[in-house]
């Protein structure tokens, strides 16, 4: 016989909040990536300001990595909460 469809696991408010925070933390890296793409010519010319920008980009990509980690861990927690079939 066919089993009734499994009910999707419920997410707590904290999981939803942490996932949203992770998405927000991805935005600085996205903005830095777009800025890098617009500054390709300056990078090729060896502009001296690129060292300053590189330091900022490293920080923003680290923030985005933390956001990506948050989103992935919250997604995995949701999978772990599923009842066994």
C-alpha positions in Angstrom: 0.0 0.0 0.0 1.0 3.6 -0.4 2.2 5.4 2.7 0.8 8.8 3.3 3.1 11.6 2.2 5.6 12.7 4.8 4.9 16.0 6.4 7.8 18.4 5.8 9.9 19.1 9.0 9.0 22.2 10.9 11.6 24.9 11.3 12.0 26.8 14.5 12.1 30.6 14.5 15.8 30.5 15.4 16.6 28.4 12.3 14.7 30.8 10.1 16.4 33.8 11.7 19.8 32.3 11.3 19.2 31.4 7.7 18.1 35.0 7.0 21.1 36.3 8.8 23.3 34.0 6.6 21.7 35.4 3.5 22.3 39.0 4.6 25.9 38.1 5.4 26.3 36.9 1.8 25.6 40.4 0.4 29.0 42.1 1.2 30.8 39.4 -0.8 28.4 39.8 -3.7 29.0 43.6 -3.7 32.8 43.1 -3.5 32.6 40.6 -6.4 30.7 43.1 -8.5 33.2 45.8 -7.6 36.1 43.6 -8.6 34.5 43.0 -12.0 34.2 46.7 -12.6 37.8 47.3 -11.6 39.5 44.8 -13.8 41.2 47.4 -15.9 42.7 49.2 -12.8 44.0 45.8 -11.6 45.7 45.2 -14.9 47.3 48.7 -14.9 48.8 48.0 -11.4 46.9 50.8 -9.7 48.5 51.3 -6.2 45.0 51.5 -4.6 44.4 47.9 -5.3 46.3 46.8 -2.2 43.8 48.7 -0.1 40.9 47.2 -2.0 42.3 43.7 -1.7 42.3 44.0 2.1 38.7 45.1 2.1 37.8 42.3 -0.3 39.4 39.7 1.9 37.3 40.9 4.9 34.1 41.0 2.9 34.7 37.5 1.5 35.3 36.2 5.0 32.0 37.7 6.1 30.3 36.0 3.2 31.9 32.7 4.0 30.5 32.9 7.5 27.0 33.6 5.9 27.4 30.6 3.6 28.4 28.5 6.6 25.3 29.6 8.5 23.0 28.8 5.6 24.5 25.4 5.0 24.4 24.4 8.7 20.8 25.5 9.1 19.9 23.6 6.0 21.6 20.5 7.3 19.9 20.8 10.7 16.6 20.8 8.8 17.5 17.5 7.1 18.7 16.0 10.4 15.3 16.8 12.0 13.4 14.7 9.4 11.8 11.6 11.0 13.1 8.3 9.7 10.9 6.7 7.0 
